[in-house]
Amino acid sequence: MELLVIMKRTLIVQVVILFLFCLSVPGKAITGQDNRVELIKVQDAQGTTLEVRLPVKKLVVLTSDALEIVRALKAEDLVVGINTGIVKDPLFWPRLKHRPAVGRWSEPNYELIAELNPDMVISYARHPGAEMEKKLMPLGIRVIRLDFYKIRTLEKEVKTLGRILKKEKEAKELTAWYQRKLSWVREKLKEVNDRPAVYVESYTGYHTTGPGSGGNEICVLAGGHNIASNFSIPYPQVTPEWVLANNPDVIIKATSLSNCYAMADPGPLRTTRHRIMARPAWDNIRAIKEGRVYVMAGDIWTGPRAIIGASYMAKWFYPDIFKAFDPKELHREYLERFQGIKYQGVYVYPSL
């Protein structure tokens, strides 16, 4: 009888020891699978500090800018949902074109998102509105707002997403590449004092780009003097007479053409340029007289490829300083190295 009691006590002690051993290996299941859950704090594009539960295994990405960064970080396998615009650009998104579409980037279908049951949804800071959090957060779906279209905040946001997706190494590689290219442009322009006056027109006619806009940012980076720099809002509407009175040396027009990666004919960009140059009374503007009117596709206007757009502007503003530089090769390097696709398409007019 005593032997039986001793054996029972020994068994209980062994079970307790085994239990304590399991607890001493945090996050490890008995099967050996890593089930650890980690909570980190990050700051989004609105400056809000959020607590994020890791690992993130399923993503819905509402913006093409964020999707480019996800692909650059080699995390596109996590993507379970995209916006409808991605589906319409299959050549640029060969491995993501068949993922479920959840609506427009600004007006997603929350029921479709809920059906996909992602861990996280990535969107712009301002769009969609606060309704998105109200719809998705009760379902346990975290919303993270990151822009990825402003050069001044791009590095910080890439590092933030790198932490969230556990792709810190890839994020470091991408941001280091950006820094090298930005530093090179700045170094080339550091002795320049006489900067050309530039009228930068956004996608809508007579809407220019003031402080706080991506268009202003790349214009200044490229060494231009934005004639709208004195405005207090990012996208002020101006009049034809205002542009005429400011008499810019260069005119840059952004166009929202889609599928530029699939384009071989610059016709649409050429047409836009001709319309700009034919505006009433604009033949008296210095940029028109000298033919310094350039059209740029939105693909490289802002976003992860804004460094490409800035490089084209620098070449247009200072053709002698950047005589041996071809922005197309910079674009090729980015697409092949960070997007895993070959270079093709039409992005500017006139071509260099």
N, C-alpha and C positions, 0 to 999 in steps of 0.2 A: 504493500500500500504506500509506504514511504517512497519507494522507488518510483511509483507512478506519479506521485506529487512532484518529486524532483524533476521528472521528465517533462511534466506539464509546465513547471516554472521555467525550465530551460528553453522550451519551445516559445513561451511568451517572450522571454528575453531576446531570443533570436529574431522574432517578428518585430519587436520594438527597434532593435538595432538595424534591421533591414529598412524599416520605415524611416528612421532617422538618417540613414545613408541616402535614401532617395531624396529626402528634403535637402540634404547637403549639396545636391547637384541641381541648382535652381533651373527651372524651365525644361528639364529633361524628363521626358516620359519614360516609363519602364521599357517601352519598345525601342528606345534609342532615338526616337524622332525628336527634333528640336522644336519644342512648342513654346519657347520663351516669348513673352509679350513685353514690349518695351514702350515706355511713354517718353516722348521728347517734346520740348517746347520750341516752336518756331514762330517767326514773325512774317505775316503775309504782306501783300503789296499795299494794304491799307494801314499798315503799322500796327495791326492787331496781333497780340500774342495768343497763339493757339496751342492746345495740347493735342498731339497726334499719336495715335496708337500704331505701333509697328509690330510685325512687318505689314507693309501694304502689298497685297497680292493681286488686287483687281482695281483698275483705274478706268474712269470715264473722263476723257479729255475733251473739253468743249472748244478749245481754241487751237488754231493751226500753229500759232507761235509756241504754245506749250508743248504741242505734239512734236515739233521739231526738236525741242530740248529733250523731251523724253527719248526720242530716237537717237539723239546725239549721246545720251547717257547709256545707250544700249539697253533700254528698258521697255521697248515697244511690245514685248511679249506680255507685259502686264495690262495692256490696253484692251478693254472689253467693249468700249463704246466710244464713238466719235461724232462729230457734227456732220450735217449733210453736205457741207462744202468739200469735205475730204473725199467723199464718195465720187464727187464730180471731177476729181483731179487724180485719176488712177495711176498715171505714169509717175507722178511724184511720190505717191504713196503705194507702191506695189505690194507691200506686205500688210498694209492696213486697210486697203480699199474694200475688203469684204467684211470688216467688223460692223456690228450693228450701229446704225445711225440713230441718234436720239433727238434730232431736231436741229434748229439753228443754234449757233453759238450764243446768241443773245436771247433766244426763246426756246429753251429745251423742253422736251416732253418729260415731265417728272415721273409719270407712270412707267414710261419705257426705261428710265434710269433705275427706278425701283425694281423692275423685273430683272435687270442685270445684276442687281445686288452688289455694287462695287464697294470697296472699302473707302474710296475717295473720289471726289469730282474736282477737277481743276478748271478754273474759269478766270476771266479778267477781274480786276479789282472792282470795277463799277458795274459790269454787266455779266449775267443777269442781276436783277435787284435782290433785296434781302429776302424775297419770297423763296429763293432757292434754299437758304438755310432752314426756313420754316417748314418747307416741304420734306427735306431730306434728313436733317439732323435727328428728328424723332425716329427715323428708320435706322439709325446707327451709321449713316453715311456722312463722313466728314467732308466738308467743303473747304478747299484751300484756294485762295485767290492770289494768283501770281501773273504778272503782266507779260514779261519777257519781250517788250517792244521798246523799252527805253535803255539806251546805252548806259546811262549813269546808274541804273539799278540792275542791269542784266547780270553782272557778276554775282551780286548778293543773292539774287533769286535762283540762279543756277546752283549755287552752293546749298541753298535751302532745299531745293528739290533733290539734290544729291544726297543730303542727309535723310530725307524722307524715304527715298527709294533705295537707300544703302548703296549708292553709287558715288561715293565721295571721290574715289580715284578718277573716275570718268569726268566728274564735275571739275576737278582740279586741272585735268588735261585741257578741257574745253576753255575754261576761264584763262588759263595761261596762254593759250593760243590767241584769244581775244586781246589780252593785254599786250602781247608782242606786236600784233598788227596795229593796234591803236597807238602804241608808243612810237612805232615807225613813222606813221603819218604825222604825228605831232612833232617828231624830231625834224622831219623834212620841212615843216612850216614854221619852225621856231624863230627864224630870222625874217619872216615876212611881216611887213608893216602896212603896205598898201593893199588892203583887202577889197575885192570886188563887191559892189552892192548887188544883192540878190533878192529877187522876188520869188518866193517859194509858194506855189499854189497847191493846196491839197486836192483831194479827189473832186470836190464840188467847186464849180466855177466861182472865182472871186472870194473864195475862203482861203486865207493865207495861214501861215503857221507862226504863232507867237511863242513867247517863253512858256516852257512846260510841255511843248509838243515835240514829238519825235522828229518832225521835219526841221524844226529850228535846231534841234540838237545835232543832227548830222550836217547841216549847213555850217554851223559854227565849227564843228570838228574838222570839216574840210577846208576851213580857212576863209569862209565867206562872211560878209556882213549882211545879216538878215535885215531888210528894210522894215520889217514888222517887229523888230526887237523891242520897240517902245510900248507895244500893247500890253495890257495887263491880263489878257486871257489867251489860252492856247490856240484857238481857231477863230480869229476875228474875221468878220465879213467886211470886205472893202469895196470900193467902187473902181470902175475903169479909170476914172479921172485921178484917183489917188495913186494908182500905179504909174500913170503917165507923169504925174507931178514928181514922183520919186525917181523916175528915169533910171531903172536898174541896169547894171552892166550885164547881168545874166538872169534868165528866167528858167526856173525849174518847175515842171508840172508833174505831179503824181497822178497815176492812173490806176483804177481798181480793176483792170483786166484780170480775168481768171485764166487759169491753165497756161500761164506764160511758159512753164516748163515744156509744154507740148507744142508751143508755137515755133514755126520755122520762118514765117513771113512777118516782117516788122510793120506790115500795112496798118494795123490798128493804131500803133504808136505814131506812125507817120501822119495819119489822119488827124490825130490829136494835136500834133505839132503845127500842122497847117492851119488848123482852126485857131490856135493861139495867135499865130502870126498874122492872121487875117482879121483880128478884132479891130473894130472901128477906131481910127486915130492912133492905133498902137504902132503904126509904121514910123512914128517919130521917137519911139523909145530906143535907146542905145542898143539894148540887147537884140531887138528886132533888126535894126539896121546892120548889125555885125553878125547876125545869124547865130547868136549865142543863146539859143532856145533849146532846151533839152527835156525829153519826156522819160520818166522812170516808172517802171512797173512797181506796184505795191509790194511785190515779193521781196524786194531789196530796199524798200523805202524806209520801213521801220521793222522791228522784230529782230529775231536772232541774226538775220542777214543785213542788219543796218550798217555794219562795217563795210559791206560790199557797196551799198548805196553811197556811203560817205567817201569811199575810195573813187568811185566814178565822179562824184562832185569835185573832189580834189584834183583829179585829172582835167576836168573841164575848166576849173578856175585857174589852174597853174600848169598848163600843158608843157612848159619848158622844165619846170622842177620835176614833174612826173613823166618826163618823156620816155624813159625806159621801162615804165611800170604799166602793166596790163591788168586792170581790175578783173578781167575775165578769168585770169589764171588764179587769182585769189578766190574767186567764186568756185572755180573748179576744185581747188584744194579743199574748201569747206564741204562741198557736196560729197566728194569722194571719201574724205577722211571721217567726217562726222555724221553724214546722212546715209552713207553706203550706197549711193547712186551715182551714175555718171553725169557729167556736165552736158546740158543741152538747153535749148530755149532761147527766147528773145526777151531782154529785160530793159533795154534803153534804146533811144533813138535821138539823134543819129548815132550809129555805132562808131566805135573808135577806129 
